[in-house]
Amino acid sequence: MITSQQMRAARALLGIDQRQLAELAGLSLPTIQRMESSDGQVRGVVDTLVKVIAALENGGIELIGENASSIGIGRGVRLRETMDAKPVKKVGSIMFDQEKSEADAE
């Protein structure tokens, strides 16, 4: 439905913090913190997930599912996987295409 990475990216695009998202969704701050601290797909009560998604969408966010095309117009950000399944280098919380990173360093 939504990943913790999508939640954090959506908040960044809207320029809001966790407390503001909690208010917009009608949820508690600890609920948003718990959701964002999960790894990958956010798990929780369906009603809670729906509230978060509705709050983000009302703010202008379009959540794009894996392998789905975008229905909107405008600028956006999407995390891609390498086409050739090369290993992805993770630096802190940022992932880089290992082969491209090494070529750029030369």
N, C-alpha and C positions, 0 to 999 in steps of 0.2 A: 504494500500500500504506500508507504513512505519510509525512507531511510533516515537515520540520524544525520547523515551527511547532507541530505536534501533539506532537512529542517534548518541546520546551521547555515547552509548556503542561502536559503530563502530569507532567513532573518537578516543576513548580511545584505542581500539585495534590497530589502525593505528598510534597512538602517534601523532596526529595532533590536532590543535586547530580550533576554529570556522573560524578564518580568512583563514587558509590554506584550509579548506573544501570549503569555498566560492570561493577561487581562483581555486581550482581543478574543481569545478562545473560551473565556469563562472557566479557566482551570487554575489550579494552584501552581505557584512557582516550582515547588519540588516535583510536581508531575512533569513539567516541561524539562526540568533538569534531568530527571530519570530517563525520559524519552531520548534526549539528546546524548546521554552518556552510553546508551546501548550501542552495540557494534553491529552495523548493518541495518537490517529491517527492524523497524520499531514494532515492538509487541505491546499489546495492551488492550484495554476494553475498546471495543469497536466504536462506541459513542465518543470516547475521548479522542481517538484517532480522527474521527469525522469532524469533531470540533476544531482540531488543529488544522486539518486540511482546509476546512471552510474559511477559517480566519486568514490563512495564507492566500487562498484564492480570492477572497474579498479584498485583500491588499494588492492584488494584481499579479500574483505568482501563478505560473503554469507549471505544474508538476509533470515531468515527462518520465514515463515508465521505461524500463529497459527495452531497447529495440523498437520503441514507439517513435513515430514522427511527431513533430510539433504542429499543433493546429493553429497557433497564433502567429502574429507578426511581431517584429521588434527584436531587440537584442536579448541574448541569454547566455547561459553557460551550461555545458553538458560534460560530464566525465566520460571519457572514452576508454575503451580497452584496446590494446594493440591488436591489429588485424592478424598478425602472424604469431600471436600467443607468446611473444618474447617476454621474458621476465620484466616486471616493473620494479624499478628501484624506489624504495620509500625513504625519503629524507624527512625526518620529523613526522609531520602529518601530511606531507606532500609526496605524491607518487610521480616518478618520472620514468619514461621509456628508457630502459638501461642502455640499449644500443645507441639511441639518439644522444643521450647524455654523454656517452663516451666519445662519440664523433664530434660533438660540439666542443669538447675539452681539448681536442687535438689542434 
